[in-house]
């Protein structure tokens, strides 16, 4: 087995073994990919929850002591800030998933 074949089997090439069923190393690669995928999703959802629910609802009174472009900060987060944060998180998700796909050799450009 060459070094490239060994590396592909560790990372999970996504291709079945010669007998048609996925090998054990492919299964390990798929599990690692899925674990990294779920970790990325949970971390981004946590940020989104913190910004939208935390800053827009839970801590709105404390944040209203500050102003942002003439608006109370808590009000701004509940009306605009959480939307902006969500759009930024979409771009962060795309970048992180593209990097994850390349790391596990499952990107569309291979």
N, C-alpha and C positions, 0 to 999 in steps of 0.2 A: 504494500500500500504506500503510495507516494505521500509526501508531506501535504500536498494540496488536497488529496482525497481524505487524509486524516483530519485536516482542518475543517473541511466541508462536512464531514460526518459529526464532528464535535459541535459545530454551529447549527447543524440541521439544514441540509440543503433543500429540504422540501420535496425531494424526489424519492420515490420508493426504492427499496432495495431491488436487486436483480430478480428476485422471486415474486415481486409485485407487492409485498407487504413492507411497511416502514420498518427500518431497523431500530434497535434499541437506542443507538446514538442519535438517530433522527427524532425519536420520541423525547429524549433529553433536551435536544435543541429546541423542539417545539414548546416544551414546558418552560424552558428558560426564556424564550421569546415571549410567551404569554405572560409569565411572571413580570417581566420588564414592562410589558404593555400595560398590565393592570396597575403596576406601581406608578407609571406615568399618568394614567387616568386618575388615580386616586389623589395624587399630589396636585394635579391641576384642578380637580373638583374641590379640593380643600381650599385652595386659593380663591376659587370662585365663590365658595360658601362664605369664606371670611370676608370678602369684599362686599358681596351682595347682601347677605343676611346680617353679618356682623356689623359692618360699617353703615349699612342702609337702614337697619332696624334696631339691633340690640344697643349699639353705642351711639345712636343718632343724637341723643341729648348732649353727651360729652363732646361729640364732634361739632355740634352747632356752636360751641364757644369760639370756634375758628371760622374764618371766612375764606372763600376761594373765588376769586373774580367777582367779589361783591355778594356772593351767595353763601348762606350758611353751609359749612362743609358736610354736615350730616344730610341735609336736604340734597346737596349736589350729588353725594354718593348714591342716595336712593333714587334719584332721577336720571343722572348721567354717568356717574363714576362706575357703577356696576356694569353698565352696557359697554363702556370703553374697556373695562377690564376683561369682559367676556370676549370682545373682538381681539384683544391682544392675546388672550389665552388660546384662541383658535390658531393664530399664527405660530405661537410657541408649540402647540400640539403638533402642527404639521411639520415643523422643523425637527422636533424630537422624534416623531415617528419615522421620518425619512432617515434620520441617523440610526435609529433602532433597526429599521429594515436593512440598511447597508451593513450594519454590524452582524446581523444574522443571515445575511445573503439572501434576503427575500424581497429585495426591491424590484420595481418594475423594469428598471433599466439594465438588467443583467443580460 
